[in-house]
Amino acid sequence: MNIYVDFDDCLCETARYFSGIAKRLFGKQVPYEKIRFFNLQESFSLTDEEYELLMIEGHKPEVLLAYEETEGASDSVNSWIDEGHRVSIITGRPYSAYEASREWLDRHGLERVKLYCLNKYGRDSFIKNSDFSLELEDYYKMHFDIAVEDSPHAFKFFEHLPDLKVMVYDRPWNHDVTLPGENYIRCCNWDMIRGKVNG
């Protein structure tokens, strides 16, 4: 099988870290459990300028490397690779974050996965003149059997794959979202994801 895995809040606890950054930089006290929107500008009630500063801070190499792994993520991904499946990490991070993201994966035992930076959310403006390693036209030529994703805003990137099974990692910002179809399965942890994929 070909398996798509999102990076932030699937492999690592990005939103928890961003909650701390918003508190430190702007005094915004929004705990992880209260992050109701995938759009962090909306969740933290930030101005455009504050949001830009938040995103720049959150994408500094030393910050990216500090994100904690989501429990069970590396073990699950490696088990799929050991079984002969192909795993690609498709992240919305800009290509300027590639090296630190690649190092994070390597540090967490995920040297064998491919990493692609796809402009999922139009976020390239917060780091001036940034680009991405995977263009949309090339992404749409790729085939996946399984996807692991937390962002409802990314579901549109699966519309060309009607047989794709999407494991939706349950997070506060997607908890109340109605999933697009029966091939979207809400999963509360990596053990459940593995069970649904392998079952």
Secondary structure, DSSP 8 states (H G I E B T S, - for coil): -EEEE-SBTTTB-HHHHHHHHHHHHH-----GGG---SSHHHHTT--HHHHHHHHHHHTSHHHHTT--B-TTHHHHHHHHHHTT-EEEEEE-S-GGGHHHHHHHHHHTT-TTSEEEEB-SSSGGGGSTT---SB-HHHHTT---SEEEE--GGGGGGGTT-TT-EEEEE--TTTTT---SSTTEEEESSHHHHHHHHH-
